[in-house]
């Protein structure tokens, strides 16, 4: 790979994040240090119904200091990404999906963390049971047509990286394949 870690120091460990400093040998052979954040991988789910309406959630985000509109999702919590996607979709929206298809994966902050975001398309939606924890008490669910959601990406209303990429990949897949082949 080019990088070689020679030592790791744990600078901070919390319930959801840890900060580490590694002594490294860079690809050019020079010594250096590299600080990085360790967090669990995450998932984002494009849940779309037969009329091509997309389920979005909106919640308060502390670091942004505002409500953020995004796709359902969250941490994998040690589960396989597909299993976590099904769990997060139901927890946040109360929806169960008959079909969950992988769309891809992104490295949202590759210079800061090795954590990846796995992206999924969920179809064949049916009522499930929402199980939001206290941190998501103010979360709301809304449905918008896919075209309106894509406009929200273009105009900067939807900015969360995993949501943006997942929506663009889902739209491309839906454009290239008849919706009936993706919907049970």
C-alpha positions in Angstrom: 0.0 0.0 0.0 2.9 2.4 0.6 2.1 3.4 4.2 3.5 1.4 7.1 2.2 1.9 10.7 5.0 1.5 13.3 3.0 2.5 16.5 -0.5 3.5 17.5 -1.4 5.7 20.4 -5.0 5.9 21.7 -5.6 9.6 22.4 -9.3 9.4 23.3 -11.9 6.7 23.5 -15.6 7.4 23.9 -18.7 5.3 23.4 -19.0 6.1 19.7 -15.7 7.5 18.6 -12.0 7.1 19.3 -9.0 9.2 18.2 -5.7 7.6 17.4 -2.2 8.9 16.5 -0.1 6.5 14.4 3.6 6.8 13.8 4.0 5.9 10.1 6.4 5.5 7.3 5.0 7.4 4.4 5.0 6.0 0.8 8.1 8.1 0.1 9.9 6.4 3.0 9.9 9.4 5.4 8.7 9.1 9.0 5.6 10.9 10.1 2.5 10.9 12.3 -1.1 10.5 11.2 -4.1 11.2 13.4 -7.4 9.6 12.6 -10.9 8.9 14.0 -12.3 5.4 14.5 -16.0 5.0 14.2 -18.3 2.2 13.0 -19.3 1.9 9.4 -22.7 3.2 8.4 -25.5 2.7 6.0 -28.0 4.8 4.1 -31.2 3.5 2.5 -33.2 4.8 -0.4 -36.7 3.5 0.4 -38.9 4.0 -2.6 -42.5 3.0 -3.1 -44.4 1.9 -6.2 -45.2 5.6 -7.1 -41.5 6.4 -6.8 -41.8 8.4 -3.7 -38.8 8.4 -1.4 -38.8 8.2 2.4 -36.7 10.9 4.0 -36.0 11.7 7.6 -35.2 15.0 9.2 -33.5 15.4 12.5 -31.5 17.9 14.6 -27.7 17.6 14.2 -25.6 19.1 16.9 -22.5 19.9 14.8 -24.4 21.4 12.0 -26.6 23.4 14.4 -29.7 22.7 12.3 -32.1 20.1 11.2 -30.8 17.9 8.4 -32.9 16.2 5.7 -31.4 12.8 4.8 -32.1 9.2 4.0 -32.7 6.7 6.8 -29.6 5.1 8.1 -27.0 5.0 10.8 -24.2 2.9 12.2 -23.8 -0.8 11.5 -23.1 -1.5 15.2 -21.1 -4.6 14.2 -23.8 -6.0 11.9 -23.4 -6.9 8.3 -24.3 -3.8 6.2 -27.4 -5.3 4.7 -28.7 -6.3 8.1 -28.0 -2.9 9.5 -29.8 -1.2 6.6 -32.9 -3.3 7.2 -32.7 -2.5 11.0 -32.1 1.3 10.5 -34.9 1.6 7.9 -37.4 0.0 10.3 -36.1 1.9 13.4 -36.3 5.3 11.8 -39.3 5.0 9.5 -41.4 2.1 10.7 -41.0 0.5 7.2 -40.0 -3.1 6.4 -38.6 -3.8 2.9 -39.3 -7.0 0.9 -36.2 -6.3 -1.4 -32.9 -4.7 -0.3 -30.4 -4.2 -3.1 -26.8 -2.9 -2.7 -26.1 0.3 -4.6 -22.5 0.8 -3.6 -20.2 2.1 -0.9 -18.5 5.4 -0.3 -15.5 6.5 1.8 -17.0 9.8 3.1 -13.9 11.1 4.8 -10.9 9.0 3.7 -8.3 11.3 5.2 -10.0 11.3 8.6 -11.5 7.8 9.1 -11.5 4.4 7.5 -15.2 4.1 8.1 -17.3 3.4 5.0 -20.9 4.1 4.2 -22.9 1.3 2.5 -25.7 2.3 0.3 -28.9 0.4 -0.4 -32.2 0.6 -2.4 -35.2 -0.8 -0.5 -38.4 -1.7 -2.3 -41.5 -3.7 -1.6 -42.2 -1.5 1.5 -44.7 -2.6 4.2 -45.5 -1.3 7.6 -43.1 -2.3 10.3 -42.4 -0.8 13.7 -40.4 2.3 14.4 -38.0 2.1 17.3 -36.3 5.4 17.7 -34.0 6.0 20.7 -34.1 9.1 22.7 -31.5 10.8 20.5 -33.9 10.6 17.6 -37.0 11.8 19.5 -37.4 14.8 17.2 -36.9 12.9 13.9 -39.7 13.3 11.4 -40.5 11.2 8.3 -41.6 12.7 5.0 -42.3 11.3 1.5 -41.3 13.1 -1.7 -41.4 12.2 -5.3 -38.0 11.0 -6.6 -37.7 14.0 -8.9 -38.3 16.4 -6.0 -35.7 14.6 -3.9 -33.1 14.9 -6.8 -34.0 18.6 -7.0 -33.3 18.8 -3.2 -29.8 17.4 -3.8 -29.2 19.8 -6.6 -30.3 22.9 -4.6 -28.4 21.9 -1.5 -31.3 21.0 0.7 -30.0 17.5 1.0 -26.2 17.6 1.8 -25.4 14.5 3.8 -22.8 12.7 1.7 -24.2 9.1 1.9 -27.7 10.4 1.1 -26.5 12.4 -1.9 -24.5 9.5 -3.4 -27.2 6.9 -2.7 -29.9 9.0 -4.3 -27.9 9.6 -7.5 -27.0 5.9 -7.8 -30.7 4.9 -7.2 -31.9 7.3 -9.8 -29.4 6.0 -12.3 -30.4 2.4 -11.6 -34.1 3.2 -11.8 -33.5 5.0 -15.1 -31.6 2.1 -16.6 -34.1 -0.6 -15.5 -37.8 -0.7 -15.6 -39.2 0.0 -12.1 -41.3 -3.1 -12.3 -38.1 -5.2 -12.3 -37.0 -3.6 -9.0 -40.4 -3.6 -7.3 -41.9 -6.8 -5.9 
